[in-house]
């Protein structure tokens, strides 16, 4: 158990340090915006490129693994949408944002560092696959549901084109695609570029976790909406259970891939929920609250999952 705490505490410690700094020091939001830009457009793309480019290409073509994990995410998303639909009295726009919080985990900011530290370098390929296809699912589904809700300010066709543009220009997905190509054709960057990528990938996790803590600190929640506790339960408990149940139905997988998939599913709600809430000007305070409550609750649930991984209780 001490070994698990030694793995988990640095990650949650960085989030807490960011939260504390956000509460104690009043600085302009512009600084956080530039930090988030560095994370999303520079350091995390470098990390995902390195992970994928160094992974044997045949491991990146596991359609059975992709289908199982994507289905689990879809079911968690659907369950959260249903909760939001009833809690928000049929408001599809808000129910969609609730679904993002309950179905899409922090696979970008927390996932890679935590999985690699807990499972080892063998977690690289499943981490990249889960992130890429979960992101595709969410970035395609959210604008579509918002358009179906009939409250989008732009026509559905334009919304669909914007969603497609958002997918093909997403820096994390682009870096993943380039990494897959590099793995397929066995392309290795020059030594100087390799060293630069090393610097950038090392900075990804600490910067991302610190920024997460600051972001939550700057978005206080006045009250706890009734839909937040159940969707946090979906994200932290139901989602990993779905992954654990579905994977054996789709094929036989390396235990380290199973452990990685369950660990990634157990991550708390992503900042993406807040980003979408701001974009569509709905459920903003509640999105911030779901991230805060989910991250706090995951200190217990995620640490428990890490312990089960370490002792071989999930897959061995």
C-alpha positions in Angstrom: 0.0 0.0 0.0 2.9 2.4 0.7 4.1 1.8 -2.8 0.7 2.8 -4.2 0.6 5.9 -2.1 4.1 6.8 -3.2 2.8 6.6 -6.8 -0.5 8.4 -6.2 0.4 11.2 -3.9 2.8 13.1 -6.2 -0.1 13.3 -8.8 -2.7 14.5 -6.4 -0.1 16.6 -4.6 0.5 18.6 -7.8 -3.2 19.2 -8.2 -3.4 20.3 -4.5 -0.4 22.7 -4.9 -2.1 24.2 -8.0 -5.4 24.5 -6.1 -3.7 26.1 -3.1 -1.8 28.6 -5.4 -5.1 29.5 -7.1 -6.8 30.2 -3.8 -3.9 32.1 -2.1 -2.5 34.2 -5.0 -4.7 36.4 -7.2 -3.2 36.5 -10.7 -4.7 37.4 -14.0 -6.3 34.5 -15.9 -4.1 35.3 -18.9 -1.2 33.4 -17.2 -3.3 30.3 -16.9 -4.4 30.6 -20.5 -0.8 30.6 -21.7 0.0 27.6 -19.5 -2.9 25.7 -20.8 -1.8 26.6 -24.3 1.7 25.2 -23.6 0.2 22.0 -22.2 -2.4 21.3 -25.0 -0.4 22.5 -28.0 3.2 21.8 -27.0 4.0 19.4 -24.1 1.1 16.9 -24.4 1.5 16.5 -28.2 5.2 15.8 -27.7 4.3 13.2 -25.1 1.7 11.4 -27.3 4.0 11.5 -30.3 6.8 9.9 -28.3 4.5 7.2 -26.8 3.0 6.2 -30.2 6.1 6.5 -32.3 8.0 4.1 -30.1 5.2 1.6 -30.0 5.2 -1.4 -32.4 2.7 -0.6 -35.1 0.9 -3.9 -34.7 -0.1 -3.0 -31.1 -1.8 0.1 -32.5 -4.1 -1.9 -34.7 -6.0 -3.7 -31.9 -9.5 -3.0 -33.1 -11.0 -5.3 -30.5 -9.4 -3.3 -27.7 -10.6 0.0 -29.3 -14.2 -1.3 -29.6 -14.3 -2.5 -26.0 -13.0 0.6 -24.4 -15.0 3.0 -26.8 -18.2 1.0 -26.0 -17.6 1.4 -22.2 -17.1 5.1 -22.7 -20.2 5.4 -24.8 -22.3 3.6 -22.1 -20.9 5.8 -19.3 -21.7 8.8 -21.5 -25.2 7.5 -22.2 -25.9 6.8 -18.5 -24.7 10.3 -17.6 -26.8 11.8 -20.3 -29.9 10.1 -19.0 -29.1 11.4 -15.5 -28.7 14.9 -16.8 -31.8 14.7 -19.0 -34.0 14.0 -16.0 -32.2 16.3 -13.6 -32.4 19.2 -16.1 -36.0 18.4 -17.1 -35.4 17.5 -20.7 -32.8 20.1 -21.6 -30.6 18.3 -24.1 -28.0 21.0 -24.2 -27.3 20.7 -20.4 -27.8 16.9 -20.4 -25.0 16.7 -23.1 -22.6 18.7 -20.9 -23.5 16.5 -17.9 -22.7 13.5 -20.1 -19.2 14.8 -20.9 -18.5 15.1 -17.1 -19.7 11.6 -16.5 -18.3 9.9 -19.5 -15.0 11.5 -20.4 -12.2 11.2 -17.9 -9.0 13.2 -17.5 -7.2 10.9 -20.0 -5.0 13.8 -21.3 -3.8 15.5 -18.2 -3.6 12.7 -15.7 -3.8 9.5 -17.8 -0.4 9.1 -19.4 1.7 9.9 -16.4 -0.4 7.9 -14.0 -0.7 4.8 -16.2 3.0 4.8 -17.1 4.0 5.1 -13.4 1.6 2.4 -12.2 1.7 -0.2 -15.0 5.0 0.6 -16.7 6.1 1.4 -20.3 3.7 -1.3 -21.6 0.9 1.1 -20.8 1.9 3.4 -23.6 0.0 1.9 -26.5 -3.4 1.4 -24.6 -3.1 4.9 -23.2 -2.7 6.4 -26.6 -5.5 4.3 -28.1 -8.0 5.1 -25.3 -7.2 8.8 -25.5 -7.5 9.1 -29.2 -10.8 7.2 -29.6 -12.4 8.6 -26.5 -11.6 12.1 -27.8 -12.9 11.3 -31.2 -16.1 10.0 -29.7 -16.7 13.1 -27.4 -15.7 15.8 -30.0 -18.0 14.2 -32.5 -21.0 13.5 -30.2 -21.2 16.7 -28.3 -21.8 19.2 -31.2 -24.3 16.7 -32.7 -26.4 16.4 -29.6 -26.3 20.2 -29.1 -27.6 20.6 -32.6 -30.3 18.0 -32.0 -31.4 20.0 -28.9 -32.4 22.8 -31.3 -30.8 25.5 -29.3 -27.5 25.8 -31.2 -27.0 29.3 -32.7 -25.7 27.8 -36.0 -27.4 25.4 -38.4 -26.8 21.6 -37.8 -24.7 21.3 -41.0 -22.4 24.0 -39.9 -22.2 22.6 -36.4 -21.2 19.2 -37.9 -18.5 20.9 -40.0 -17.2 22.7 -37.0 -17.1 19.4 -35.1 -15.1 17.8 -37.9 -12.8 20.8 -38.0 -12.3 20.5 -34.3 -11.3 16.9 -34.6 -8.9 17.3 -37.5 -7.2 20.3 -36.0 -7.0 19.0 -32.4 -3.2 19.1 -31.6 -3.4 16.0 -29.4 -5.1 14.0 -32.1 -2.8 15.3 -34.8 0.3 14.4 -32.7 -1.2 10.9 -32.2 -1.7 10.5 -35.9 1.9 11.6 -36.7 3.1 9.2 -34.0 1.2 6.3 -35.6 2.7 7.2 -39.0 6.2 7.3 -37.5 5.6 3.9 -35.9 4.3 2.5 -39.2 7.2 3.7 -41.2 9.8 3.4 -38.4 10.7 7.1 -38.7 13.1 8.4 -36.0 13.6 12.1 -35.5 17.2 13.6 -35.4 19.0 13.5 -32.1 18.5 17.2 -31.4 14.7 16.8 -32.0 14.6 13.7 -29.7 16.2 15.7 -26.9 13.8 18.6 -27.4 10.9 16.1 -27.2 12.4 14.6 -24.1 12.3 18.0 -22.4 8.7 18.7 -23.5 7.3 15.3 -22.5 8.8 15.5 -19.0 7.0 18.8 -18.5 3.6 17.5 -19.6 2.3 15.8 -16.4 3.5 18.4 -13.8 2.3 21.4 -15.8 -1.1 19.7 -16.6 -1.8 18.7 -13.0 -0.8 22.1 -11.6 -3.0 23.9 -14.2 -5.9 21.5 -13.3 -5.6 22.5 -9.6 -5.5 26.2 -10.4 -8.5 26.0 -12.8 -10.6 24.3 -10.2 -9.6 26.9 -7.6 -10.6 29.8 -9.8 -14.1 28.3 -10.6 -15.8 28.0 -7.2 -19.2 26.3 -6.8 -21.9 27.9 -4.8 -24.0 24.8 -4.3 -23.9 21.1 -5.3 -26.4 20.3 -8.1 -28.3 17.1 -7.6 -26.9 15.5 -10.8 -23.2 15.8 -9.8 -23.0 13.0 -7.2 -24.5 10.3 -9.5 -22.4 11.3 -12.5 -19.3 11.2 -10.4 -20.3 7.7 -9.4 -20.7 6.8 -13.1 -17.3 8.2 -13.9 -15.3 6.7 -11.0 -17.1 3.4 -10.4 -19.4 2.4 -13.3 -17.0 3.3 -16.1 -14.1 1.1 -14.9 -16.5 -1.7 -14.1 -17.8 -1.5 -17.7 -14.3 -1.7 -19.0 -13.5 -4.7 -16.9 -16.7 -6.5 -18.0 -16.5 -5.7 -21.7 -12.8 -6.4 -22.4 -13.1 -10.3 -22.0 -16.1 -10.2 -24.4 -14.1 -8.7 -27.2 -10.9 -10.7 -27.0 -7.9 -11.8 -25.1 -5.6 -9.0 -23.9 -2.3 -8.6 -22.1 -3.0 -8.1 -18.3 -1.1 -4.8 -18.5 -3.5 -3.6 -21.2 -6.5 -4.6 -19.0 -5.0 -2.8 -16.0 -4.3 0.3 -18.1 -7.8 0.4 -19.5 -9.4 0.1 -16.0 -7.1 2.7 -14.6 -7.9 5.1 -17.4 -11.6 4.6 -17.0 -11.3 5.3 -13.3 -9.9 8.8 -13.9 -12.0 11.8 -12.7 -14.0 14.1 -15.0 -11.8 16.0 -17.5 -11.5 19.8 -17.9 -13.1 19.2 -21.3 -16.5 19.4 -19.5 -15.8 23.0 -18.4 -14.4 23.9 -21.8 -17.6 22.7 -23.5 -19.7 24.4 -20.9 -18.0 27.8 -21.6 -18.3 27.2 -25.3 -22.1 26.6 -25.2 -22.7 29.0 -22.2 -24.6 26.4 -20.1 -23.9 24.3 -17.0 -20.7 26.3 -16.3 -20.7 26.4 -12.5 -21.9 22.8 -12.4 -19.2 21.6 -14.7 -16.5 23.2 -12.5 -18.2 21.6 -9.5 -18.2 18.1 -11.1 -14.5 18.4 -11.8 -13.8 19.5 -8.2 -15.9 16.8 -6.6 -14.8 14.1 -9.0 -11.1 14.9 -8.5 -11.5 14.9 -4.7 -13.4 11.6 -4.7 -10.9 10.0 -7.0 -8.2 10.4 -4.3 -9.9 7.4 -2.7 -11.3 5.5 -5.7 -8.3 5.9 -8.0 -5.9 5.1 -5.3 -7.9 1.9 -4.7 -7.8 1.0 -8.4 -4.0 1.6 -8.4 -3.7 -0.7 -5.4 -5.7 -3.5 -7.1 -3.5 -3.1 -10.2 -0.3 -3.4 -8.1 -1.5 -6.5 -6.2 -2.8 -8.2 -9.4 -6.4 -8.2 -8.4 -7.7 -6.9 -11.7 -5.6 -8.8 -14.2 -2.4 -10.8 -13.8 
